[in-house]
Amino acid sequence: MELNLSSKALTNLKTPPLVPKPTSRTLSNPSKSLCLASLHRLPRASFSLSSSDSLKLTTSRKVLAMSVGSSRDLEMSNLTALSPLDGRYWGKVKDLASSMSEFGLIYFRVLVEIKWLLKLSRIAEITEVPSFSKEAEAYLQVIIDGFSMDDALEVKKIERVTNHDVKAVEYFLKQKCDSHPEIAKVLEFFHFACTSEDINNLSHGLMLQEALTSVILPSMDELIKSISLMAKEFAYVPMLSRTHGQPASPTTLGKEMAIFAVRLSEERRYLAETKIKGKFAGAVGNYNAHISAYPNIDWPHVAEEFVTSLGLTFNPYVTQIEPHDYMARLFNTISQFNNILIDFDRDIWSYISLGYFKQITKAGEIGSSTMPHKVNPIDFENSEGNLGKANAELAFLSMKLPVSRMQRDLTDSTVLRNMGGALGHSLLAYKSAIQGIRKLQVNEARLKEDLEQTWEVLAEPIQTVMRRYGVPEPYEKLKELTRGRAVNEESIREFIKGLDLPEEAKSQLLKLTPHTYVGAAASLALAVDEALHFGH
């Protein structure tokens, strides 16, 4: 039986035209306008860059470019990457780059700064920022929608002078809007009353939201569906259970797969239900600067409206930073999902070792450099290894991020730049497991062989029926018959025939075999979809 699961100096600045347009070297952003209430999804875009100085947006030598000028350039980048995620495994994790990279962080900072200026223009009490015309709003929106690699590189150029990444975004936006007659009058309201962390925490929240919604959750879903398909496909395939590594009551292969699908689905639901929070309360969380400038505005209410308009959950009780408790919860949930998948990987590895699964081979592939016959379970081993790496990073993130001295220290800043690595190793693991599943082929003959050699597993139903009908010392009698002794079909049947039981009960026991003694396993496997959690 085969399982088939296809499935980028404040000098020499260019003045932008009245309506900015993306350059030809652009990372395309959403086709739809990113309105205040949208979820700000970035596409899984690819782009090529012709000039060598624009090949990469470098932060710790990370490569954002989805495709470069030549395959040789890509191979050279792979060979010099410090992390295998940016090298060897880039092709499998690149979907995370537009949201979890330095480019993604800069993009969302630009978005938040522009949306805050637009929000100020809609507050009647702030007469210094009158309502923008539709043309001015469209101009600002195009800066978001057309944000390109060249734009990101310009922000990095400014940062080399300011040595401040968020201030560089503010200056970039002032430059972009300096030629617009309407927006130019209110340039100082970019970053108004904000501390850098007001911008950053929302940007990090939007990065996580995008990565989860567009990449991580869909990959989890594909994995869960692949395992649930195994559950239904193999619902009726009997298999010897093993507890403590020893033969135990039979089950079906499908029911054991169903367990993993349901466990993973439960954690996936918890992850989808985690509220991604944001703050916008100024330097220490009290709206001090806001109130000093405009004391008659209900700033907590304005902040709540603004944060929720971005699709995030408002956190009113904060210091300079959003305390990151939701991140700890989120990362712990991903870690638990990963723990369950490690359990799955190890079980599948064991079943392959027992011969219960064969692996479909691919022409040209080599399993061992010295043993030509080997077909190793490398996908599940790769998955397990990357899950361990991901969980080590997730555990550090969840323990470190909620801890900050007094109203804040800067230790979270550098740590937050590492979220992509934890998600990247998780994504790689999910894809490896899915790839491994597609290669599996059930070896029913081997499953039947183990069952045929373990008739002693029928001691459980026999002693249970004996208890029902009052036969003395049923457990002890079966223990004497089976413990440490060779038991076969003949000895089991002879024992049953000698029992003082009603003929109907005796007849039912005589019909039992290790292959049929599977209880409700098949029905549990077939009903797996009813227990899965999708669509959140």
C-alpha positions as CSV (number, residue, x, y, z in Angstrom):
1,M,0.0,0.0,0.0
2,E,1.5,3.3,-1.1
3,L,0.9,6.7,0.5
4,N,0.8,9.5,-2.1
5,L,0.6,13.0,-0.7
6,S,1.3,15.5,-3.5
7,S,0.4,18.1,-2.6
8,K,17.2,47.9,0.6
9,A,24.0,60.4,4.8
10,L,21.7,62.9,4.4
11,T,23.3,64.2,1.3
12,N,22.8,63.7,-2.5
13,L,19.2,62.8,-1.9
14,K,16.9,62.4,-4.8
15,T,13.7,64.4,-4.7
16,P,10.7,62.1,-5.4
17,P,8.1,63.0,-8.0
18,L,4.7,64.3,-6.7
19,V,3.4,60.7,-6.8
20,P,6.2,58.3,-5.9
21,K,6.4,55.2,-8.1
22,P,8.2,52.0,-7.5
23,T,11.5,51.5,-9.3
24,S,12.1,48.6,-11.6
25,R,14.0,46.9,-8.8
26,T,11.1,46.5,-6.4
27,L,9.9,44.0,-3.9
28,S,6.3,44.1,-4.8
29,N,3.9,44.7,-1.9
30,P,0.3,43.9,-1.7
31,S,-1.8,44.6,-4.7
32,K,-4.5,45.9,-2.5
33,S,-4.1,49.1,-0.6
34,L,-3.0,48.6,3.0
35,C,-5.9,50.4,4.7
36,L,-5.9,51.0,8.5
37,A,-7.8,47.9,9.3
38,S,-6.0,45.5,6.9
39,L,-3.6,42.8,8.1
40,H,-0.8,44.2,5.9
41,R,0.2,41.0,4.2
42,L,3.4,40.9,2.3
43,P,3.6,38.7,-0.8
44,R,5.9,35.9,-1.3
45,A,7.5,37.9,-4.1
46,S,10.6,37.2,-6.1
47,F,12.8,39.8,-7.7
48,S,16.1,40.2,-9.5
49,L,18.7,42.9,-9.1
50,S,21.1,43.8,-11.8
51,S,23.7,45.9,-10.1
52,S,26.1,44.2,-7.7
53,D,25.7,46.8,-5.0
54,S,22.0,46.1,-4.8
55,L,22.2,42.3,-4.6
56,K,21.7,42.2,-0.9
57,L,20.2,43.9,2.1
58,T,22.8,42.9,4.7
59,T,22.2,42.6,8.4
60,S,24.6,40.0,9.8
61,R,25.1,39.1,6.1
62,K,21.5,38.0,5.6
63,V,20.4,37.7,2.0
64,L,16.9,38.9,1.3
65,A,17.0,38.6,-2.5
66,M,14.7,35.9,-3.6
67,S,16.7,35.5,-6.8
68,V,20.0,37.0,-7.8
69,G,21.7,37.7,-11.1
70,S,23.0,34.2,-11.6
71,S,22.9,30.7,-10.0
72,R,26.6,31.2,-9.3
73,D,25.9,34.3,-7.2
74,L,23.3,32.3,-5.3
75,E,25.7,29.4,-4.7
76,M,28.4,31.8,-3.5
77,S,26.0,33.4,-1.1
78,N,25.0,30.0,0.2
79,L,28.6,29.0,0.7
80,T,29.4,32.1,2.8
81,A,26.2,32.3,4.9
82,L,26.8,31.9,8.6
83,S,23.4,30.3,9.1
84,P,22.3,27.4,7.0
85,L,18.9,29.0,6.8
86,D,20.4,31.7,4.6
87,G,22.6,29.2,2.7
88,R,21.9,25.5,2.3
89,Y,18.2,25.7,3.2
90,W,17.4,29.2,1.8
91,G,15.1,27.7,-0.9
92,K,12.9,26.1,1.8
93,V,12.6,29.1,4.2
94,K,12.7,32.1,1.9
95,D,9.0,32.7,2.2
96,L,9.7,34.0,5.7
97,A,12.2,36.6,4.4
98,S,9.8,39.4,3.4
99,S,8.3,39.5,6.9
100,M,11.0,38.3,9.3
101,S,14.1,40.0,7.8
102,E,15.6,43.4,8.2
103,F,13.7,44.4,5.1
104,G,10.5,43.3,6.7
105,L,11.2,45.3,9.8
106,I,12.0,48.5,7.9
107,Y,8.9,48.0,5.7
108,F,6.6,47.7,8.7
109,R,8.2,50.7,10.4
110,V,7.5,52.8,7.3
111,L,3.9,51.5,7.4
112,V,3.4,52.3,11.1
113,E,4.9,55.8,10.8
114,I,2.7,56.7,7.8
115,K,-0.4,55.3,9.4
116,W,0.3,57.3,12.5
117,L,0.6,60.5,10.5
118,L,-2.7,59.7,8.8
119,K,-4.3,59.0,12.2
120,L,-3.2,62.4,13.5
121,S,-4.7,64.1,10.4
122,R,-8.1,62.7,11.4
123,I,-8.1,64.1,14.9
124,A,-10.0,67.4,14.9
125,E,-8.2,68.8,17.9
126,I,-4.8,68.6,16.1
127,T,-5.4,71.6,13.8
128,E,-1.7,71.7,12.9
129,V,-2.3,68.6,10.8
130,P,-5.4,69.2,8.8
131,S,-7.2,66.4,7.0
132,F,-5.2,65.3,4.0
133,S,-6.6,65.4,0.5
134,K,-7.3,62.1,-1.3
135,E,-4.3,62.8,-3.4
136,A,-2.0,63.3,-0.4
137,E,-3.3,60.1,1.2
138,A,-2.7,58.3,-2.1
139,Y,0.8,59.6,-2.2
140,L,1.5,58.2,1.3
141,Q,-0.1,54.9,0.4
142,V,2.1,54.5,-2.6
143,I,5.2,54.9,-0.4
144,I,3.9,51.8,1.5
145,D,2.7,49.8,-1.5
146,G,5.8,50.6,-3.6
147,F,8.3,50.2,-0.9
148,S,11.3,48.7,-2.6
149,M,14.8,47.2,-2.0
150,D,16.2,50.6,-3.1
151,D,14.1,52.3,-0.4
152,A,15.3,49.9,2.2
153,L,18.9,50.5,1.2
154,E,18.3,54.2,1.4
155,V,17.1,53.8,5.0
156,K,20.3,51.8,5.8
157,K,22.4,54.6,4.2
158,I,20.7,57.2,6.5
159,E,21.2,54.9,9.5
160,R,25.0,54.9,8.8
161,V,24.9,58.6,9.7
162,T,22.3,58.6,12.4
163,N,23.4,55.3,14.0
164,H,19.7,55.0,14.9
165,D,17.5,52.7,12.9
166,V,14.1,54.1,13.7
167,K,15.2,57.7,13.3
168,A,16.5,56.7,9.9
169,V,13.0,55.7,8.9
170,E,11.6,59.1,10.0
171,Y,14.3,61.0,8.0
172,F,13.6,58.7,5.0
173,L,9.9,59.6,5.1
174,K,10.6,63.3,5.5
175,Q,12.8,63.1,2.4
176,K,10.2,61.2,0.5
177,C,7.5,63.8,1.3
178,D,9.6,67.0,1.3
179,S,8.5,67.8,-2.3
180,H,4.8,67.3,-1.7
181,P,3.3,70.7,-1.0
182,E,0.6,69.4,1.4
183,I,2.6,66.8,3.4
184,A,5.7,69.0,3.5
185,K,3.9,71.4,5.9
186,V,3.5,68.7,8.5
187,L,6.8,66.8,8.3
188,E,7.6,67.2,12.0
189,F,4.4,65.2,12.8
190,F,6.1,62.1,11.5
191,H,7.0,60.2,14.7
192,F,5.0,62.7,16.8
193,A,5.1,61.9,20.5
194,C,6.5,58.5,19.7
195,T,9.3,56.6,21.4
196,S,11.1,54.2,19.0
197,E,9.5,51.3,20.8
198,D,6.1,52.6,19.8
199,I,7.1,52.0,16.2
200,N,9.1,48.9,16.9
201,N,6.6,46.9,18.9
202,L,3.9,47.4,16.4
203,S,6.3,46.5,13.6
204,H,7.4,43.3,15.4
205,G,3.8,42.4,16.0
206,L,2.9,42.9,12.3
207,M,6.0,40.9,11.3
208,L,4.8,38.0,13.4
209,Q,1.3,38.3,12.2
210,E,2.4,38.1,8.6
211,A,4.8,35.3,9.1
212,L,2.2,33.2,11.0
213,T,-0.7,33.9,8.8
214,S,1.1,33.5,5.5
215,V,3.7,30.9,6.2
216,I,3.8,29.1,9.5
217,L,0.1,28.3,10.0
218,P,-0.4,27.1,6.3
219,S,2.7,24.9,6.7
220,M,1.3,23.5,10.0
221,D,-2.0,22.9,8.2
222,E,-0.3,21.0,5.4
223,L,1.5,18.9,7.8
224,I,-1.6,18.1,9.9
225,K,-3.6,17.3,6.8
226,S,-0.8,15.0,5.5
227,I,-0.9,13.0,8.8
228,S,-4.7,12.9,9.0
229,L,-4.7,11.5,5.4
230,M,-2.4,8.8,6.7
231,A,-4.8,8.1,9.5
232,K,-7.7,7.5,7.1
233,E,-5.6,5.7,4.6
234,F,-4.3,3.2,7.1
235,A,-7.4,3.1,9.4
236,Y,-7.8,-0.7,8.9
237,V,-4.1,-1.7,8.8
238,P,-3.5,-3.6,12.1
239,M,-0.2,-3.0,13.9
240,L,1.4,-4.4,17.0
241,S,1.6,-1.8,19.7
242,R,4.7,-1.4,21.8
243,T,4.7,-0.1,25.4
244,H,8.1,0.1,27.1
245,G,9.4,-1.3,23.8
246,Q,7.6,-4.6,24.4
247,P,4.6,-6.1,22.5
248,A,1.3,-4.7,23.6
249,S,-2.4,-4.8,22.6
250,P,-2.7,-4.3,18.8
251,T,-3.9,-1.0,17.3
252,T,-4.1,0.2,13.7
253,L,-1.4,2.3,12.0
254,G,-4.1,4.8,11.1
255,K,-5.2,5.4,14.6
256,E,-1.7,6.1,15.8
257,M,-1.3,8.7,13.0
258,A,-4.7,10.2,14.0
259,I,-3.3,10.8,17.5
260,F,-0.5,13.0,16.1
261,A,-2.9,14.9,13.8
262,V,-5.2,15.8,16.6
263,R,-2.4,16.7,19.0
264,L,-0.8,19.0,16.5
265,S,-4.1,20.5,15.5
266,E,-4.8,21.4,19.1
267,E,-1.6,23.4,19.4
268,R,-2.2,25.0,16.0
269,R,-5.5,26.2,17.3
270,Y,-3.9,27.7,20.5
271,L,-1.3,29.4,18.3
272,A,-4.0,30.9,16.0
273,E,-5.9,32.2,19.0
274,T,-2.9,33.9,20.6
275,K,-3.5,37.7,20.6
276,I,-0.7,39.7,19.1
277,K,-0.5,42.8,21.2
278,G,0.7,46.4,20.7
279,K,1.3,49.6,22.7
280,F,1.5,53.2,21.6
281,A,1.8,55.1,24.9
282,G,5.1,56.9,24.6
283,A,8.4,56.9,26.5
284,V,7.2,55.2,29.7
285,G,3.6,54.2,28.9
286,N,1.9,57.3,30.3
287,Y,1.3,59.5,27.2
288,N,3.4,62.2,28.9
289,A,4.5,63.9,25.7
290,H,1.1,63.6,24.1
291,I,-0.7,65.2,27.0
292,S,1.8,68.0,27.3
293,A,1.1,69.0,23.7
294,Y,-2.6,68.3,23.5
295,P,-4.0,67.9,27.0
296,N,-7.7,67.8,25.9
297,I,-7.3,64.7,23.7
298,D,-8.2,61.3,25.1
299,W,-4.8,59.8,24.1
300,P,-5.3,56.3,25.5
301,H,-8.5,56.0,23.4
302,V,-6.6,57.3,20.3
303,A,-3.8,54.8,20.9
304,E,-6.3,51.9,21.2
305,E,-8.0,52.9,18.0
306,F,-4.7,53.1,16.2
307,V,-3.3,49.8,17.4
308,T,-6.5,47.9,16.7
309,S,-6.7,49.5,13.3
310,L,-3.5,47.6,12.4
311,G,-5.1,44.3,13.3
312,L,-3.4,44.0,16.7
313,T,-4.7,43.8,20.2
314,F,-4.2,46.9,22.3
315,N,-2.2,46.6,25.6
316,P,-2.9,49.7,27.8
317,Y,-0.6,48.7,30.7
318,V,3.0,49.1,29.5
319,T,6.3,50.7,30.2
320,Q,8.4,52.0,27.4
321,I,7.9,48.6,25.8
322,E,5.1,46.2,25.3
323,P,6.2,43.5,27.8
324,H,6.3,40.7,25.3
325,D,4.2,38.3,27.4
326,Y,2.2,37.4,24.3
327,M,5.4,36.6,22.5
328,A,6.4,34.2,25.2
329,R,3.0,32.5,25.0
330,L,3.2,32.4,21.2
331,F,6.7,30.9,21.2
332,N,5.9,28.4,23.9
333,T,2.9,27.2,21.8
334,I,5.1,26.8,18.7
335,S,7.6,24.9,20.9
336,Q,4.9,22.5,22.1
337,F,3.7,22.0,18.5
338,N,7.4,21.2,17.7
339,N,7.7,18.8,20.6
340,I,4.7,16.8,19.4
341,L,6.3,16.7,15.9
342,I,9.5,15.4,17.4
343,D,7.5,12.6,18.9
344,F,6.0,11.9,15.5
345,D,9.4,12.0,13.8
346,R,10.8,9.5,16.3
347,D,7.9,7.2,16.0
348,I,8.0,7.2,12.2
349,W,11.8,6.6,12.5
350,S,11.1,3.6,14.7
351,Y,8.5,2.2,12.4
352,I,10.9,2.5,9.5
353,S,13.5,0.7,11.6
354,L,11.1,-2.1,12.3
355,G,10.3,-2.4,8.6
356,Y,6.7,-1.2,8.9
357,F,7.4,1.5,6.4
358,K,9.5,1.3,3.3
359,Q,10.7,4.6,1.7
360,I,10.3,5.3,-2.0
361,T,13.7,5.9,-3.5
362,K,14.7,8.6,-5.9
363,A,17.1,7.9,-8.8
364,G,20.6,9.2,-8.1
365,E,20.1,9.6,-4.4
366,I,22.7,8.0,-2.0
367,G,21.9,6.9,1.5
368,S,25.4,6.0,2.7
369,S,28.8,6.9,1.4
370,T,30.0,3.3,2.1
371,M,26.8,1.1,2.3
372,P,25.1,1.2,-1.0
373,H,22.0,-0.6,0.2
374,K,20.9,2.0,2.7
375,V,17.8,4.2,2.4
376,N,18.0,6.3,5.5
377,P,15.0,8.2,7.1
378,I,16.9,11.5,6.6
379,D,13.8,13.7,6.2
380,F,12.5,12.8,9.7
381,E,16.0,13.1,11.1
382,N,16.4,16.5,9.5
383,S,13.0,17.5,10.9
384,E,13.9,16.3,14.4
385,G,17.3,18.1,14.4
386,N,15.8,21.4,13.2
387,L,13.0,21.2,15.7
388,G,15.5,20.9,18.5
389,K,17.4,23.9,17.2
390,A,14.1,25.9,16.9
391,N,13.0,24.9,20.4
392,A,16.3,26.0,21.9
393,E,15.8,29.4,20.3
394,L,12.1,29.6,21.1
395,A,12.8,28.7,24.8
396,F,15.4,31.5,25.0
397,L,13.0,34.0,23.4
398,S,10.2,33.1,25.7
399,M,12.3,33.3,28.8
400,K,14.3,36.5,27.9
401,L,11.8,38.8,26.2
402,P,9.4,39.3,29.2
403,V,12.3,40.4,31.4
404,S,13.4,44.0,31.2
405,R,14.9,46.2,33.9
406,M,12.6,48.8,35.3
407,Q,10.8,50.7,32.5
408,R,13.1,49.0,29.9
409,D,16.5,48.1,29.0
410,L,17.8,47.4,25.5
411,T,18.5,43.7,25.8
412,D,15.3,42.8,24.0
413,S,16.3,44.8,20.9
414,T,19.0,42.5,19.6
415,V,17.1,39.4,20.7
416,L,14.0,40.4,18.7
417,R,16.1,40.4,15.6
418,N,16.5,36.6,16.0
419,M,12.8,35.6,15.8
420,G,13.2,34.7,12.2
421,G,15.8,32.0,13.0
422,A,13.5,30.2,15.4
423,L,10.6,30.3,12.9
424,G,12.9,29.4,10.0
425,H,14.1,26.2,11.7
426,S,10.5,25.3,12.6
427,L,9.4,25.9,9.0
428,L,12.3,23.8,7.7
429,A,11.3,21.0,10.0
430,Y,7.7,21.0,8.9
431,K,8.7,20.8,5.3
432,S,11.1,18.0,5.9
433,A,8.5,16.0,7.7
434,I,6.0,16.5,4.9
435,Q,8.6,15.5,2.4
436,G,9.4,12.4,4.4
437,I,5.7,11.4,4.6
438,R,5.4,11.6,0.8
439,K,8.1,8.9,0.6
440,L,6.4,6.4,2.9
441,Q,5.0,3.1,1.8
442,V,3.4,0.7,4.2
443,N,4.9,-2.8,4.4
444,E,1.8,-4.7,5.3
445,A,3.6,-8.1,5.2
446,R,6.0,-7.0,7.9
447,L,3.2,-5.7,10.1
448,K,1.4,-9.0,9.7
449,E,4.5,-10.9,10.5
450,D,4.9,-9.2,13.9
451,L,1.3,-9.8,14.8
452,E,1.4,-13.4,13.8
453,Q,4.3,-13.9,16.3
454,T,2.7,-12.3,19.3
455,W,-0.4,-14.3,20.1
456,E,0.3,-13.6,23.8
457,V,-1.4,-10.1,23.3
458,L,-4.7,-12.0,23.5
459,A,-4.1,-12.6,27.2
460,E,-5.7,-9.2,27.8
461,P,-9.1,-9.9,26.3
462,I,-9.2,-13.5,27.6
463,Q,-8.6,-12.5,31.2
464,T,-11.1,-9.6,30.9
465,V,-13.9,-11.9,29.7
466,M,-13.0,-14.4,32.5
467,R,-13.5,-11.6,35.0
468,R,-16.9,-10.9,33.6
469,Y,-18.0,-14.4,34.1
470,G,-16.5,-14.9,37.6
471,V,-13.7,-17.2,36.7
472,P,-11.3,-17.2,39.6
473,E,-7.9,-15.6,39.3
474,P,-8.1,-14.8,35.6
475,Y,-5.1,-12.5,35.6
476,E,-3.0,-14.9,37.4
477,K,-3.9,-17.8,35.1
478,L,-3.0,-15.8,32.0
479,K,0.2,-14.6,33.6
480,E,1.2,-18.2,34.2
481,L,0.4,-19.1,30.6
482,T,2.1,-16.2,28.8
483,R,4.7,-14.4,30.9
484,G,8.2,-15.2,29.6
485,R,6.9,-18.1,27.6
486,A,6.5,-18.8,24.0
487,V,2.8,-18.5,23.1
488,N,1.2,-19.4,19.7
489,E,-2.2,-19.7,18.2
490,E,-2.5,-23.4,19.2
491,S,-1.7,-22.8,22.9
492,I,-4.0,-19.8,23.2
493,R,-6.9,-21.7,21.6
494,E,-6.4,-24.7,23.8
495,F,-6.5,-22.5,26.9
496,I,-9.7,-20.8,25.7
497,K,-11.4,-24.2,25.1
498,G,-10.6,-25.3,28.6
499,L,-12.3,-22.3,30.3
500,D,-15.5,-22.5,32.2
501,L,-17.3,-19.9,30.1
502,P,-20.6,-19.7,28.2
503,E,-20.3,-21.1,24.8
504,E,-21.1,-17.8,23.1
505,A,-18.3,-16.0,25.0
506,K,-15.9,-18.8,24.3
507,S,-16.8,-18.7,20.6
508,Q,-16.1,-15.0,20.4
509,L,-12.7,-15.5,22.1
510,L,-11.9,-18.2,19.7
511,K,-12.5,-15.9,16.7
512,L,-10.0,-13.3,18.0
513,T,-6.6,-13.0,16.4
514,P,-3.8,-10.5,17.0
515,H,-4.9,-9.0,13.6
516,T,-8.5,-8.4,14.6
517,Y,-8.0,-7.5,18.3
518,V,-7.9,-3.7,17.6
519,G,-10.9,-2.4,19.4
520,A,-12.3,0.9,18.1
521,A,-9.0,1.9,16.5
522,A,-10.3,1.9,12.9
523,S,-13.3,4.0,13.7
524,L,-11.2,6.5,15.7
525,A,-8.8,6.9,12.7
526,L,-11.7,7.4,10.2
527,A,-13.3,10.1,12.4
528,V,-10.0,12.1,12.8
529,D,-11.2,15.1,10.7
530,E,-14.0,15.7,13.2
531,A,-11.4,16.4,15.9
532,L,-9.1,18.7,13.9
533,H,-9.0,22.5,14.3
534,F,-8.6,24.6,11.1
535,G,-9.9,27.9,9.8
536,H,-8.9,30.3,12.6
